[in-house]
Amino acid sequence: MSDFDLLVLGSGPGGQRAAIAAAKLGRRVAIVDRRNMIGGVCINTGTIPSKTLREAVLYLTGLSQRELYGQSYRVKEDITVADLGMRTQHVIGREIDVIRSQLARNHITVLSGTGRFLDPHTVGVASVVGDSEREQKVTADKIVIATGTRPARPDTVAFDDKTIIDSDGIIHMERVPETMVVVGAGVIGIEYASMFAALGTKVTVVERRERMLEFADLEIIEALKYHLRDLAVTFRFRESVESVERRNGGTLTVLESGKRIPADTVMYSAGRQGMTDELALEAAGLSADRRGRIKVDGHYRTEVEHIYAVGDVIGFPALAATSMEQGRLAAHHACDEPVHAMDELQPIGIYTIPEISFVGRTEDELTEAKVPFEVGVSRYRELARGQIIGDSYGMLKLLVSPEDRSLLGVHVFGTGATELVHIGQTVMGCGGTVDYLVNAVFNYPTLAESYKVAALDAMNKMRQIARLSE
């Protein structure tokens, strides 16, 4: 008989949900992770620290209040890393307590250490006791790999975790830099670029592609670029880094075009690498690609029937929210319990300053697929709530089918975007139409009213077209 019915490697969002779901189904469950990494990268170095840092930046700089109180308004004049870190460490500590409590409440055994496969059903858990290292052998009927990812580090870059860093190094910075180069305009790179720009850092973003965040709506991205430029962010698109050198306590970034950019700090955001290199996957009959990702089927089952993988370690979309659901679904399938597949309609949230969120398709995607659509737009400056909170730049855009009036996409830019998007997601998920939003009554004054305004805008445009087509 195995020690456990289900063994989970990794305690991040996917691992937690897999372990708790299996425990709720009455299975004997254990979870493996390092003592100082309960909650995984999400809690300790990734999602939670970065979003808490963003909140601290917004509050201490008074950025969101400057529309009302003037451009010189600040809550604190000289913001230090200690000011930012205090709030971050508080939230991390509370989140870890919550996770430990949930695991204990569900009678999940926590094995502290790092796991590696000894055979398809056996995992060795290595831990340090005093000055010596020991390995405990644990067997399980089913295993879930949820080890997550770490920032990818190009071999050509000499990271020192002080002046040349990756996203994990942000929370260990000694001071807020006056100048910074961010290499990579993906989600993580742009989020941190906007945070440091809000702090007053002169940021230069280097990106080899023609535009940033290519999967998002072009109009929304153009609005974001405008606001980042207003915060003194410089963009260098279609540029690649040739070398980064440390010079006199700072850095000099040399681009392939010959441009040279001096800065206090360089942050690389070059994608993520799956943390599978220490798992000894071959002992379980598994392998990973060059990015450390594991291939799975629709049930998150790997090539070995009783071993599953969830979260960032399986690749796109690599979001905490989707990882949680993947973990729950994998656990149900592993326990032979019926469960609905994940809905294809998933929201994307990008925590830049200002934030972006969307669900469904973009204008470019619909145009390429030759799907007709009408656009309805609402701008925060036209809403009483927008005036109250001092957000005159926010907007909500609905993409509506003129044929059946269904919502094809919802795109939000500005305060509360990641919360607002769920109203549109719910309408789309329930098969609703723009008529529902036109007829619905929203609290006044709220940002949610933007749905009614945008819906009326789209409806009026469709009515005009219908009148001309008669």
Secondary structure, DSSP 8 states (H G I E B T S, - for coil): --SEEEEEE--SHHHHHHHHHHHHTT--EEEEE-GGGTTHHHHHTSHHHHHHHHHHHHHHHTGGGHHHH-TT--S-SS--HHHHHHHHHHHHHHHHHHHHHHHHHTT-EEEESEEEEEETTEEEEEEEETTEEEEEEEEEEEEEE---EEE---TTS---SSSEEEGGGGGG-SS--SEEEEE--SHHHHHHHHHHHHTT-EEEEEESSSSS-TTS-HHHHHHHHHHHHHTT-EEEET--EEEEEEETTEEEEEETTS-EEEESEEEE---EEES-TTS-GGGGT----TTS-----TTSB-SSTTEEE-GGGG-TT--HHHHHHHHHHHHHHHTT-------S---EEE--SS-EEEEE--HHHHHHTT---EEEEEEGGGSHHHHHHT--S-EEEEEE-TTT-BEEEEEEESTTHHHHHHHHHHHHHTT-BHHHHHH----SS-STHHHHHHHHHHHHHHHHHHHHH-
